[in-house]
Amino acid sequence: MDAVLFVGHGSRDPEGNAELLRFTNQVAGNLQHSVIETCFLELTQPDIPQGIDRCVKRGATRIFVVPIMLFSAGHAKVHIPLAIQEAQHKYPDIRFRCGRPVGVDPLVLPILRKRLASVLLSGKKEEEERRNTAVLLVGRGSSDSDANSDLYKISRLLWEEVPVKWVETAFIGVTDPRFEEGLDRCRLLGAQECIVLPYFLFTGVLIKRMEEKLGRFAADHPDMSLKMTSYLGLDEGLVTLLLNRVREVEQEGGIDWQALAEQAKAAGHDHHHHHHHDHHPHDPTEQPVG
């Protein structure tokens, strides 16, 4: 029997965890699998080993592990493959497959356009209205350069599709340019209006921190119009995207998690410690959400 195990990041913010569970329920409603479970990478329960145990107890003989994460960074490349490898030792007769994260997917762009449309003015001629408008796409930030460069790619693809003068990129933590630098850059470029677009799946500590920082920046720059859109959230487009990830792992076999686990071990990663604040540096108060 096949099982689908969704893996979310996990948040210190219960609201973020509740959103993730609502989202996986929405996705599960479109699947035919009789065993569907959700677990978290860290900061809350059930964790991956517990999620796998639940699938096995419910009769699963093959488990499709599907990460609900935006990019292929340390979690998708290291922590999830190591957790699967550990489970494979515990359950040698169970077959495991692992899907890929959201990544750079064209299905994300209509969601971002929708978020922008919710705050952009309408009525006047588009060009005239938006020639002094900048969009600032803000990601979580990673110690993985591929993940950071993927955000820049999404930024560029979005720029091709939206009639604003600038689309800039920044991060809320871990790497530069930081959020405040991104806002300042938009101001120095001459933007009279800046729309902050958080590239996050769900709410959490970092979204709330972004709102606070934006409020402080707005108070210091009353001449600028500053708005923040919602994050990706419970969108039908995101549901479709995750259903595609489940189908991929089922039909095409998913990523080579064994090779990734071996690479991680060779690089000195130890799965037993990854719950203790990750393998990438960040402010201990920071909470990754997606």
C-alpha positions in Angstrom: 0.0 0.0 0.0 1.3 3.5 -0.9 1.4 6.3 1.6 2.1 10.0 1.0 4.0 11.8 3.8 4.1 15.5 3.6 7.1 17.2 5.3 6.6 20.8 6.4 9.3 22.9 8.0 7.7 23.5 11.4 7.4 26.9 13.1 7.6 28.4 16.6 4.4 30.1 15.5 1.4 27.8 16.0 -0.5 29.8 13.4 2.1 28.8 10.7 1.8 25.1 11.6 -2.0 25.3 11.5 -1.9 26.8 8.1 0.4 24.1 6.8 -2.0 21.4 8.1 -5.0 23.2 6.5 -3.0 23.2 3.3 -2.0 19.5 3.4 -5.7 18.6 4.1 -6.6 20.6 1.0 -4.0 18.7 -1.1 -5.0 15.4 0.5 -8.7 16.0 -0.5 -7.5 15.7 -4.2 -5.5 12.4 -3.7 -6.7 8.8 -3.9 -4.1 7.4 -1.5 -5.6 5.8 1.6 -2.7 6.7 3.8 -1.7 10.4 3.9 0.2 11.9 6.8 1.9 15.3 7.6 5.0 15.7 9.7 7.5 18.5 10.4 11.2 18.9 10.1 11.7 20.6 13.4 10.3 22.8 16.1 7.0 20.8 16.4 5.6 17.3 16.3 5.2 14.9 14.7 8.7 14.8 13.3 9.8 12.8 10.2 10.5 9.5 12.1 7.1 9.7 13.8 5.4 10.5 10.5 7.0 7.4 8.9 6.0 5.3 11.9 2.4 6.4 11.5 2.5 5.5 7.8 3.9 2.0 8.6 1.4 1.4 11.4 -1.4 2.2 8.9 -0.1 -0.5 6.5 2.1 1.4 4.1 4.6 -0.7 2.2 5.8 2.2 0.0 6.1 5.8 1.3 6.3 8.9 -1.0 8.0 11.7 1.1 6.9 15.0 -0.3 8.6 18.2 1.1 6.5 21.3 1.4 9.4 23.7 1.0 10.2 26.4 -1.5 13.8 25.6 -2.4 16.4 22.8 -2.5 18.5 23.9 0.4 19.9 22.0 3.3 16.6 20.5 4.4 15.8 19.0 1.0 19.4 18.0 0.2 20.6 16.9 3.6 18.1 16.5 6.5 15.2 14.8 4.7 17.4 12.2 2.8 19.2 11.4 6.1 15.9 10.9 7.9 14.7 8.6 5.1 18.0 6.6 5.3 17.6 6.2 9.0 14.0 5.0 8.5 15.2 2.6 5.8 17.5 0.9 8.3 14.6 0.6 10.7 12.1 -0.7 8.1 14.2 -2.6 5.5 11.1 -3.9 3.7 9.5 -0.5 3.1 10.3 1.3 -0.1 10.9 5.0 0.1 10.7 7.7 -2.6 11.3 11.4 -2.1 9.9 14.3 -4.1 11.4 17.7 -4.9 10.5 21.0 -3.4 8.5 23.7 -5.1 11.6 25.1 -6.8 11.5 27.5 -9.8 8.0 26.5 -11.1 6.0 28.6 -13.6 2.9 27.8 -11.5 4.2 30.1 -8.8 4.1 33.2 -11.0 0.3 33.5 -11.3 0.1 33.3 -7.5 2.6 36.2 -7.2 0.7 38.2 -9.7 -2.5 37.7 -7.8 -0.8 38.9 -4.6 0.4 42.0 -6.3 -2.9 42.7 -7.9 -4.5 42.8 -4.5 -2.5 45.9 -3.5 -1.7 47.6 -6.8 -3.9 50.5 -7.7 -6.2 50.1 -10.8 -8.1 52.5 -13.0 -5.3 54.7 -14.3 -3.2 53.7 -17.3 -0.9 51.0 -16.2 2.3 52.5 -17.5 1.6 55.9 -16.0 0.5 54.5 -12.7 3.5 52.2 -12.1 6.5 53.8 -13.6 7.7 54.8 -10.1 6.7 51.5 -8.5 9.1 48.9 -7.2 8.3 45.3 -6.1 10.6 43.9 -3.5 10.5 40.1 -3.4 11.7 38.9 0.0 12.9 35.4 0.7 13.9 33.7 3.9 17.6 33.5 3.0 19.8 30.4 3.0 23.4 29.3 3.4 22.8 27.4 0.1 23.8 29.6 -2.8 21.5 27.6 -5.2 18.5 28.4 -3.1 19.4 32.1 -3.0 20.0 32.2 -6.8 16.6 30.5 -7.4 14.9 33.4 -5.7 16.7 35.8 -8.1 15.4 33.7 -11.0 11.8 33.9 -9.8 12.3 37.7 -9.3 13.5 38.0 -12.9 10.6 35.9 -14.3 8.2 38.0 -12.3 9.7 41.2 -13.7 9.0 40.0 -17.2 5.3 39.7 -16.4 4.5 42.7 -14.2 4.3 46.3 -15.5 6.4 48.0 -12.8 9.7 49.7 -13.2 11.8 47.6 -10.8 11.6 44.2 -9.2 14.3 43.9 -6.5 15.3 40.9 -4.3 16.1 40.8 -0.6 16.2 38.3 2.3 14.9 38.5 5.9 17.8 36.5 7.3 21.0 34.5 6.9 22.3 36.3 3.8 22.5 39.6 2.0 21.0 41.9 0.8 18.8 42.1 3.9 15.2 43.3 3.9 16.0 46.9 5.0 18.8 47.2 2.4 16.3 46.1 -0.2 13.8 48.8 0.8 16.6 51.3 0.8 17.7 50.3 -2.6 14.2 50.7 -4.0 14.1 54.2 -2.4 17.5 55.2 -3.9 16.5 53.9 -7.3 13.7 56.5 -7.2 10.7 54.4 -6.4 7.8 56.4 -4.9 5.9 53.3 -4.2 7.3 49.9 -3.0 5.3 46.8 -2.7 6.8 44.1 -0.5 6.0 40.6 -1.7 7.0 37.9 0.8 8.1 34.7 -0.8 7.0 32.4 2.0 4.5 29.5 2.0 2.8 30.3 5.3 2.8 32.8 8.1 5.2 32.7 11.0 7.7 34.6 13.1 9.5 36.0 10.0 6.4 37.3 8.3 5.5 39.2 11.5 9.0 40.5 11.8 8.9 41.7 8.2 5.7 43.7 9.0 7.4 45.3 12.0 10.5 46.3 10.0 8.3 47.7 7.2 6.4 49.7 9.8 9.6 51.2 11.1 10.9 51.9 7.6 7.6 53.6 6.7 7.8 55.9 9.8 11.3 57.0 8.7 10.3 57.6 5.1 6.8 59.2 5.1 7.3 60.3 1.5 7.2 56.7 0.2 4.1 54.6 -0.3 4.8 51.2 1.2 2.6 48.2 1.1 3.0 44.5 1.9 1.1 41.7 0.1 0.1 38.4 1.6 2.5 35.4 1.3 1.7 32.5 -1.1 -0.6 30.7 1.4 -3.6 28.5 0.8 -3.8 29.1 -3.0 -5.4 26.7 -5.5 -2.3 27.1 -7.7 -0.1 25.9 -4.8 -2.4 22.9 -4.3 -2.0 22.0 -8.0 1.7 22.4 -7.7 1.9 20.0 -4.7 -0.4 17.5 -6.5 2.1 17.6 -9.4 5.0 16.9 -7.0 3.1 13.8 -5.6 2.4 12.6 -9.2 6.1 13.1 -10.1 7.4 11.0 -7.2 4.8 8.3 -7.9 5.3 8.1 -11.7 9.0 9.1 -12.1 10.6 8.0 -8.9 11.5 11.3 -7.4 15.0 12.5 -6.4 17.9 10.2 -5.6 17.7 10.5 -1.8 20.2 7.7 -1.3 22.9 9.6 -3.1 22.0 12.8 -1.3 22.2 11.0 2.1 25.6 9.5 1.3 26.9 13.0 0.2 25.6 14.5 3.4 27.3 11.9 5.5 30.6 12.3 3.5 30.3 16.0 4.3 30.0 15.3 8.0 26.3 15.9 8.5 24.7 14.0 11.3 21.0 13.6 11.2 20.7 13.1 15.0 21.7 16.8 15.5 19.8 18.6 12.8 16.8 19.4 15.1 19.1 21.5 17.1 18.8 24.7 15.1 19.8 23.4 11.7 23.2 23.4 10.0 23.0 26.9 8.7 23.7 30.0 10.7 20.8 32.2 11.7 19.6 34.4 14.5 18.2 31.9 17.1 15.0 33.9 17.2 14.5 33.6 13.5 11.9 31.1 12.3 12.0 29.7 8.8 8.6 29.2 7.3 8.8 27.4 4.0 
